[in-house]
Amino acid sequence: MLKVNPYRVKLGRQTVRRFSYTALAKAYLGLVDMEEQLKSTARDPELLFELFVLRYQAD
């Protein structure tokens, strides 16, 4: 069992309802892709994260 404040869980559940399953799945795959780039290239991690946010903020 995770030891998480119940209020944080409530906020998380409210937030996740705003996104469709498809949008969450695409964002997850985007994170997987970003992790692969972090491990296989010399690109700046901050830049990779900013690119991820820009790519998925509209979804």
PyMOL Python script that loads the backbone (N, CA, C, O; Angstrom):
from pymol import cmd

cmd.read_pdbstr("""\
ATOM      1  N   MET A   1       0.844  -1.186   0.000  1.00  0.00           N
ATOM      2  CA  MET A   1       0.000   0.000   0.000  1.00  0.00           C
ATOM      3  C   MET A   1       0.884   1.242   0.000  1.00  0.00           C
ATOM      4  O   MET A   1       1.833   1.345   0.777  1.00  0.00           O
ATOM      5  N   LEU A   2       0.563   2.165  -0.868  1.00  0.00           N
ATOM      6  CA  LEU A   2       1.311   3.414  -0.911  1.00  0.00           C
ATOM      7  C   LEU A   2       0.878   4.317   0.239  1.00  0.00           C
ATOM      8  O   LEU A   2      -0.299   4.388   0.594  1.00  0.00           O
ATOM      9  N   LYS A   3       1.839   4.985   0.792  1.00  0.00           N
ATOM     10  CA  LYS A   3       1.532   5.926   1.868  1.00  0.00           C
ATOM     11  C   LYS A   3       1.448   7.315   1.257  1.00  0.00           C
ATOM     12  O   LYS A   3       2.420   8.070   1.239  1.00  0.00           O
ATOM     13  N   VAL A   4       0.251   7.633   0.754  1.00  0.00           N
ATOM     14  CA  VAL A   4       0.014   8.900   0.082  1.00  0.00           C
ATOM     15  C   VAL A   4      -1.144   9.593   0.782  1.00  0.00           C
ATOM     16  O   VAL A   4      -2.122   8.962   1.183  1.00  0.00           O
ATOM     17  N   ASN A   5      -1.009  10.890   0.918  1.00  0.00           N
ATOM     18  CA  ASN A   5      -2.063  11.681   1.520  1.00  0.00           C
ATOM     19  C   ASN A   5      -3.334  11.522   0.687  1.00  0.00           C
ATOM     20  O   ASN A   5      -3.289  11.728  -0.526  1.00  0.00           O
ATOM     21  N   PRO A   6      -4.468  11.163   1.299  1.00  0.00           N
ATOM     22  CA  PRO A   6      -5.719  10.962   0.557  1.00  0.00           C
ATOM     23  C   PRO A   6      -6.152  12.189  -0.253  1.00  0.00           C
ATOM     24  O   PRO A   6      -6.780  12.051  -1.303  1.00  0.00           O
ATOM     25  N   TYR A   7      -5.820  13.372   0.228  1.00  0.00           N
ATOM     26  CA  TYR A   7      -6.186  14.586  -0.504  1.00  0.00           C
ATOM     27  C   TYR A   7      -5.448  14.639  -1.843  1.00  0.00           C
ATOM     28  O   TYR A   7      -6.025  15.044  -2.852  1.00  0.00           O
ATOM     29  N   ARG A   8      -4.191  14.235  -1.857  1.00  0.00           N
ATOM     30  CA  ARG A   8      -3.420  14.215  -3.108  1.00  0.00           C
ATOM     31  C   ARG A   8      -4.017  13.212  -4.090  1.00  0.00           C
ATOM     32  O   ARG A   8      -4.046  13.463  -5.295  1.00  0.00           O
ATOM     33  N   VAL A   9      -4.487  12.091  -3.585  1.00  0.00           N
ATOM     34  CA  VAL A   9      -5.127  11.089  -4.443  1.00  0.00           C
ATOM     35  C   VAL A   9      -6.398  11.674  -5.048  1.00  0.00           C
ATOM     36  O   VAL A   9      -6.661  11.504  -6.238  1.00  0.00           O
ATOM     37  N   LYS A  10      -7.184  12.364  -4.224  1.00  0.00           N
ATOM     38  CA  LYS A  10      -8.415  12.988  -4.704  1.00  0.00           C
ATOM     39  C   LYS A  10      -8.111  13.994  -5.810  1.00  0.00           C
ATOM     40  O   LYS A  10      -8.788  14.004  -6.838  1.00  0.00           O
ATOM     41  N   LEU A  11      -7.103  14.838  -5.613  1.00  0.00           N
ATOM     42  CA  LEU A  11      -6.737  15.824  -6.633  1.00  0.00           C
ATOM     43  C   LEU A  11      -6.264  15.136  -7.915  1.00  0.00           C
ATOM     44  O   LEU A  11      -6.605  15.566  -9.017  1.00  0.00           O
ATOM     45  N   GLY A  12      -5.487  14.080  -7.768  1.00  0.00           N
ATOM     46  CA  GLY A  12      -5.002  13.345  -8.928  1.00  0.00           C
ATOM     47  C   GLY A  12      -6.136  12.734  -9.729  1.00  0.00           C
ATOM     48  O   GLY A  12      -6.128  12.771 -10.960  1.00  0.00           O
ATOM     49  N   ARG A  13      -7.104  12.176  -9.035  1.00  0.00           N
ATOM     50  CA  ARG A  13      -8.254  11.560  -9.715  1.00  0.00           C
ATOM     51  C   ARG A  13      -9.077  12.608 -10.444  1.00  0.00           C
ATOM     52  O   ARG A  13      -9.582  12.350 -11.537  1.00  0.00           O
ATOM     53  N   GLN A  14      -9.218  13.789  -9.852  1.00  0.00           N
ATOM     54  CA  GLN A  14      -9.962  14.854 -10.513  1.00  0.00           C
ATOM     55  C   GLN A  14      -9.227  15.333 -11.758  1.00  0.00           C
ATOM     56  O   GLN A  14      -9.849  15.627 -12.779  1.00  0.00           O
ATOM     57  N   THR A  15      -7.910  15.411 -11.670  1.00  0.00           N
ATOM     58  CA  THR A  15      -7.109  15.877 -12.801  1.00  0.00           C
ATOM     59  C   THR A  15      -7.136  14.891 -13.950  1.00  0.00           C
ATOM     60  O   THR A  15      -7.278  15.286 -15.107  1.00  0.00           O
ATOM     61  N   VAL A  16      -7.003  13.627 -13.645  1.00  0.00           N
ATOM     62  CA  VAL A  16      -6.923  12.618 -14.699  1.00  0.00           C
ATOM     63  C   VAL A  16      -8.237  12.501 -15.471  1.00  0.00           C
ATOM     64  O   VAL A  16      -8.228  12.073 -16.625  1.00  0.00           O
ATOM     65  N   ARG A  17      -9.328  12.857 -14.885  1.00  0.00           N
ATOM     66  CA  ARG A  17     -10.629  12.796 -15.571  1.00  0.00           C
ATOM     67  C   ARG A  17     -10.705  13.759 -16.754  1.00  0.00           C
ATOM     68  O   ARG A  17     -11.514  13.568 -17.663  1.00  0.00           O
ATOM     69  N   ARG A  18      -9.871  14.782 -16.743  1.00  0.00           N
ATOM     70  CA  ARG A  18      -9.900  15.765 -17.829  1.00  0.00           C
ATOM     71  C   ARG A  18      -9.265  15.236 -19.109  1.00  0.00           C
ATOM     72  O   ARG A  18      -9.401  15.855 -20.165  1.00  0.00           O
ATOM     73  N   PHE A  19      -8.576  14.109 -19.032  1.00  0.00           N
ATOM     74  CA  PHE A  19      -7.865  13.571 -20.189  1.00  0.00           C
ATOM     75  C   PHE A  19      -8.508  12.266 -20.642  1.00  0.00           C
ATOM     76  O   PHE A  19      -8.987  11.472 -19.832  1.00  0.00           O
ATOM     77  N   SER A  20      -8.507  12.068 -21.943  1.00  0.00           N
ATOM     78  CA  SER A  20      -9.018  10.801 -22.462  1.00  0.00           C
ATOM     79  C   SER A  20      -7.940   9.729 -22.301  1.00  0.00           C
ATOM     80  O   SER A  20      -6.760  10.029 -22.119  1.00  0.00           O
ATOM     81  N   TYR A  21      -8.377   8.483 -22.373  1.00  0.00           N
ATOM     82  CA  TYR A  21      -7.430   7.373 -22.286  1.00  0.00           C
ATOM     83  C   TYR A  21      -6.406   7.464 -23.416  1.00  0.00           C
ATOM     84  O   TYR A  21      -5.220   7.205 -23.209  1.00  0.00           O
ATOM     85  N   THR A  22      -6.865   7.830 -24.600  1.00  0.00           N
ATOM     86  CA  THR A  22      -5.971   7.938 -25.755  1.00  0.00           C
ATOM     87  C   THR A  22      -4.897   9.002 -25.524  1.00  0.00           C
ATOM     88  O   THR A  22      -3.725   8.778 -25.830  1.00  0.00           O
ATOM     89  N   ALA A  23      -5.291  10.155 -24.987  1.00  0.00           N
ATOM     90  CA  ALA A  23      -4.330  11.229 -24.731  1.00  0.00           C
ATOM     91  C   ALA A  23      -3.310  10.797 -23.681  1.00  0.00           C
ATOM     92  O   ALA A  23      -2.121  11.086 -23.813  1.00  0.00           O
ATOM     93  N   LEU A  24      -3.775  10.106 -22.637  1.00  0.00           N
ATOM     94  CA  LEU A  24      -2.845   9.625 -21.605  1.00  0.00           C
ATOM     95  C   LEU A  24      -1.885   8.582 -22.169  1.00  0.00           C
ATOM     96  O   LEU A  24      -0.702   8.578 -21.830  1.00  0.00           O
ATOM     97  N   ALA A  25      -2.392   7.699 -23.030  1.00  0.00           N
ATOM     98  CA  ALA A  25      -1.545   6.673 -23.634  1.00  0.00           C
ATOM     99  C   ALA A  25      -0.489   7.307 -24.535  1.00  0.00           C
ATOM    100  O   ALA A  25       0.669   6.888 -24.521  1.00  0.00           O
ATOM    101  N   LYS A  26      -0.883   8.323 -25.324  1.00  0.00           N
ATOM    102  CA  LYS A  26       0.079   9.004 -26.192  1.00  0.00           C
ATOM    103  C   LYS A  26       1.152   9.718 -25.370  1.00  0.00           C
ATOM    104  O   LYS A  26       2.334   9.683 -25.715  1.00  0.00           O
ATOM    105  N   ALA A  27       0.737  10.360 -24.289  1.00  0.00           N
ATOM    106  CA  ALA A  27       1.698  11.054 -23.437  1.00  0.00           C
ATOM    107  C   ALA A  27       2.651  10.061 -22.782  1.00  0.00           C
ATOM    108  O   ALA A  27       3.847  10.332 -22.670  1.00  0.00           O
ATOM    109  N   TYR A  28       2.138   8.922 -22.351  1.00  0.00           N
ATOM    110  CA  TYR A  28       2.991   7.899 -21.748  1.00  0.00           C
ATOM    111  C   TYR A  28       4.028   7.415 -22.751  1.00  0.00           C
ATOM    112  O   TYR A  28       5.207   7.287 -22.420  1.00  0.00           O
ATOM    113  N   LEU A  29       3.594   7.147 -23.965  1.00  0.00           N
ATOM    114  CA  LEU A  29       4.542   6.713 -24.996  1.00  0.00           C
ATOM    115  C   LEU A  29       5.555   7.813 -25.313  1.00  0.00           C
ATOM    116  O   LEU A  29       6.707   7.530 -25.642  1.00  0.00           O
ATOM    117  N   GLY A  30       5.118   9.065 -25.213  1.00  0.00           N
ATOM    118  CA  GLY A  30       6.042  10.191 -25.391  1.00  0.00           C
ATOM    119  C   GLY A  30       7.100  10.214 -24.291  1.00  0.00           C
ATOM    120  O   GLY A  30       8.263  10.518 -24.555  1.00  0.00           O
ATOM    121  N   LEU A  31       6.702   9.896 -23.063  1.00  0.00           N
ATOM    122  CA  LEU A  31       7.665   9.817 -21.957  1.00  0.00           C
ATOM    123  C   LEU A  31       8.658   8.676 -22.165  1.00  0.00           C
ATOM    124  O   LEU A  31       9.846   8.814 -21.873  1.00  0.00           O
ATOM    125  N   VAL A  32       8.162   7.551 -22.672  1.00  0.00           N
ATOM    126  CA  VAL A  32       9.040   6.418 -22.955  1.00  0.00           C
ATOM    127  C   VAL A  32      10.059   6.811 -24.018  1.00  0.00           C
ATOM    128  O   VAL A  32      11.242   6.491 -23.901  1.00  0.00           O
ATOM    129  N   ASP A  33       9.594   7.505 -25.054  1.00  0.00           N
ATOM    130  CA  ASP A  33      10.484   7.971 -26.116  1.00  0.00           C
ATOM    131  C   ASP A  33      11.519   8.952 -25.563  1.00  0.00           C
ATOM    132  O   ASP A  33      12.698   8.882 -25.912  1.00  0.00           O
ATOM    133  N   MET A  34      11.070   9.866 -24.697  1.00  0.00           N
ATOM    134  CA  MET A  34      11.990  10.834 -24.110  1.00  0.00           C
ATOM    135  C   MET A  34      13.047  10.132 -23.260  1.00  0.00           C
ATOM    136  O   MET A  34      14.219  10.507 -23.295  1.00  0.00           O
ATOM    137  N   GLU A  35      12.644   9.124 -22.505  1.00  0.00           N
ATOM    138  CA  GLU A  35      13.597   8.378 -21.685  1.00  0.00           C
ATOM    139  C   GLU A  35      14.644   7.690 -22.566  1.00  0.00           C
ATOM    140  O   GLU A  35      15.830   7.667 -22.237  1.00  0.00           O
ATOM    141  N   GLU A  36      14.194   7.140 -23.671  1.00  0.00           N
ATOM    142  CA  GLU A  36      15.132   6.491 -24.601  1.00  0.00           C
ATOM    143  C   GLU A  36      16.130   7.502 -25.149  1.00  0.00           C
ATOM    144  O   GLU A  36      17.321   7.209 -25.258  1.00  0.00           O
ATOM    145  N   GLN A  37      15.644   8.693 -25.494  1.00  0.00           N
ATOM    146  CA  GLN A  37      16.538   9.743 -25.987  1.00  0.00           C
ATOM    147  C   GLN A  37      17.520  10.190 -24.909  1.00  0.00           C
ATOM    148  O   GLN A  37      18.684  10.465 -25.202  1.00  0.00           O
ATOM    149  N   LEU A  38      17.055  10.263 -23.664  1.00  0.00           N
ATOM    150  CA  LEU A  38      17.946  10.648 -22.563  1.00  0.00           C
ATOM    151  C   LEU A  38      19.110   9.670 -22.427  1.00  0.00           C
ATOM    152  O   LEU A  38      20.239  10.063 -22.137  1.00  0.00           O
ATOM    153  N   LYS A  39      18.814   8.391 -22.641  1.00  0.00           N
ATOM    154  CA  LYS A  39      19.824   7.355 -22.450  1.00  0.00           C
ATOM    155  C   LYS A  39      20.699   7.140 -23.671  1.00  0.00           C
ATOM    156  O   LYS A  39      21.801   6.606 -23.546  1.00  0.00           O
ATOM    157  N   SER A  40      20.236   7.542 -24.854  1.00  0.00           N
ATOM    158  CA  SER A  40      20.969   7.204 -26.067  1.00  0.00           C
ATOM    159  C   SER A  40      21.567   8.398 -26.802  1.00  0.00           C
ATOM    160  O   SER A  40      22.297   8.213 -27.776  1.00  0.00           O
ATOM    161  N   THR A  41      21.275   9.613 -26.358  1.00  0.00           N
ATOM    162  CA  THR A  41      21.831  10.788 -27.028  1.00  0.00           C
ATOM    163  C   THR A  41      22.461  11.713 -25.998  1.00  0.00           C
ATOM    164  O   THR A  41      22.326  11.521 -24.789  1.00  0.00           O
ATOM    165  N   ALA A  42      23.140  12.705 -26.505  1.00  0.00           N
ATOM    166  CA  ALA A  42      23.775  13.685 -25.622  1.00  0.00           C
ATOM    167  C   ALA A  42      22.945  14.966 -25.543  1.00  0.00           C
ATOM    168  O   ALA A  42      23.452  16.009 -25.129  1.00  0.00           O
ATOM    169  N   ARG A  43      21.674  14.891 -25.939  1.00  0.00           N
ATOM    170  CA  ARG A  43      20.818  16.077 -25.904  1.00  0.00           C
ATOM    171  C   ARG A  43      20.550  16.493 -24.463  1.00  0.00           C
ATOM    172  O   ARG A  43      20.528  15.677 -23.541  1.00  0.00           O
ATOM    173  N   ASP A  44      20.350  17.785 -24.312  1.00  0.00           N
ATOM    174  CA  ASP A  44      20.092  18.365 -23.002  1.00  0.00           C
ATOM    175  C   ASP A  44      18.771  17.831 -22.427  1.00  0.00           C
ATOM    176  O   ASP A  44      17.730  17.949 -23.073  1.00  0.00           O
ATOM    177  N   PRO A  45      18.802  17.248 -21.222  1.00  0.00           N
ATOM    178  CA  PRO A  45      17.567  16.706 -20.624  1.00  0.00           C
ATOM    179  C   PRO A  45      16.471  17.754 -20.448  1.00  0.00           C
ATOM    180  O   PRO A  45      15.290  17.453 -20.621  1.00  0.00           O
ATOM    181  N   GLU A  46      16.855  18.978 -20.107  1.00  0.00           N
ATOM    182  CA  GLU A  46      15.854  20.035 -19.942  1.00  0.00           C
ATOM    183  C   GLU A  46      15.159  20.334 -21.264  1.00  0.00           C
ATOM    184  O   GLU A  46      13.946  20.535 -21.310  1.00  0.00           O
ATOM    185  N   LEU A  47      15.943  20.360 -22.336  1.00  0.00           N
ATOM    186  CA  LEU A  47      15.383  20.602 -23.659  1.00  0.00           C
ATOM    187  C   LEU A  47      14.424  19.476 -24.043  1.00  0.00           C
ATOM    188  O   LEU A  47      13.334  19.738 -24.551  1.00  0.00           O
ATOM    189  N   LEU A  48      14.820  18.238 -23.804  1.00  0.00           N
ATOM    190  CA  LEU A  48      13.947  17.109 -24.122  1.00  0.00           C
ATOM    191  C   LEU A  48      12.626  17.204 -23.364  1.00  0.00           C
ATOM    192  O   LEU A  48      11.563  16.945 -23.927  1.00  0.00           O
ATOM    193  N   PHE A  49      12.694  17.575 -22.089  1.00  0.00           N
ATOM    194  CA  PHE A  49      11.464  17.690 -21.303  1.00  0.00           C
ATOM    195  C   PHE A  49      10.592  18.827 -21.817  1.00  0.00           C
ATOM    196  O   PHE A  49       9.374  18.681 -21.915  1.00  0.00           O
ATOM    197  N   GLU A  50      11.207  19.953 -22.144  1.00  0.00           N
ATOM    198  CA  GLU A  50      10.438  21.080 -22.662  1.00  0.00           C
ATOM    199  C   GLU A  50       9.765  20.716 -23.985  1.00  0.00           C
ATOM    200  O   GLU A  50       8.618  21.095 -24.224  1.00  0.00           O
ATOM    201  N   LEU A  51      10.470  19.986 -24.841  1.00  0.00           N
ATOM    202  CA  LEU A  51       9.881  19.544 -26.096  1.00  0.00           C
ATOM    203  C   LEU A  51       8.703  18.607 -25.841  1.00  0.00           C
ATOM    204  O   LEU A  51       7.684  18.679 -26.528  1.00  0.00           O
ATOM    205  N   PHE A  52       8.848  17.733 -24.853  1.00  0.00           N
ATOM    206  CA  PHE A  52       7.751  16.832 -24.496  1.00  0.00           C
ATOM    207  C   PHE A  52       6.534  17.640 -24.046  1.00  0.00           C
ATOM    208  O   PHE A  52       5.420  17.386 -24.505  1.00  0.00           O
ATOM    209  N   VAL A  53       6.733  18.591 -23.172  1.00  0.00           N
ATOM    210  CA  VAL A  53       5.613  19.401 -22.657  1.00  0.00           C
ATOM    211  C   VAL A  53       4.936  20.149 -23.802  1.00  0.00           C
ATOM    212  O   VAL A  53       3.708  20.189 -23.878  1.00  0.00           O
ATOM    213  N   LEU A  54       5.722  20.733 -24.683  1.00  0.00           N
ATOM    214  CA  LEU A  54       5.134  21.466 -25.803  1.00  0.00           C
ATOM    215  C   LEU A  54       4.351  20.540 -26.723  1.00  0.00           C
ATOM    216  O   LEU A  54       3.302  20.917 -27.246  1.00  0.00           O
ATOM    217  N   ARG A  55       4.853  19.346 -26.917  1.00  0.00           N
ATOM    218  CA  ARG A  55       4.198  18.391 -27.810  1.00  0.00           C
ATOM    219  C   ARG A  55       2.862  17.919 -27.246  1.00  0.00           C
ATOM    220  O   ARG A  55       1.915  17.716 -28.006  1.00  0.00           O
ATOM    221  N   TYR A  56       2.767  17.742 -25.945  1.00  0.00           N
ATOM    222  CA  TYR A  56       1.568  17.122 -25.364  1.00  0.00           C
ATOM    223  C   TYR A  56       0.681  18.066 -24.576  1.00  0.00           C
ATOM    224  O   TYR A  56      -0.324  17.630 -24.015  1.00  0.00           O
ATOM    225  N   GLN A  57       1.020  19.339 -24.517  1.00  0.00           N
ATOM    226  CA  GLN A  57       0.168  20.253 -23.757  1.00  0.00           C
ATOM    227  C   GLN A  57      -1.162  20.513 -24.443  1.00  0.00           C
ATOM    228  O   GLN A  57      -2.149  20.819 -23.774  1.00  0.00           O
ATOM    229  N   ALA A  58      -1.208  20.399 -25.740  1.00  0.00           N
ATOM    230  CA  ALA A  58      -2.443  20.673 -26.470  1.00  0.00           C
ATOM    231  C   ALA A  58      -3.395  19.480 -26.478  1.00  0.00           C
ATOM    232  O   ALA A  58      -4.589  19.648 -26.725  1.00  0.00           O
ATOM    233  N   ASP A  59      -2.885  18.284 -26.213  1.00  0.00           N
ATOM    234  CA  ASP A  59      -3.736  17.082 -26.242  1.00  0.00           C
ATOM    235  C   ASP A  59      -4.655  17.004 -25.060  1.00  0.00           C
ATOM    236  O   ASP A  59      -5.430  16.055 -24.942  1.00  0.00           O
TER     237      ASP A  59
END
""", "prot")
cmd.dss("prot")
cmd.show_as("cartoon", "prot")
cmd.util.cbc("prot")
cmd.orient("prot")
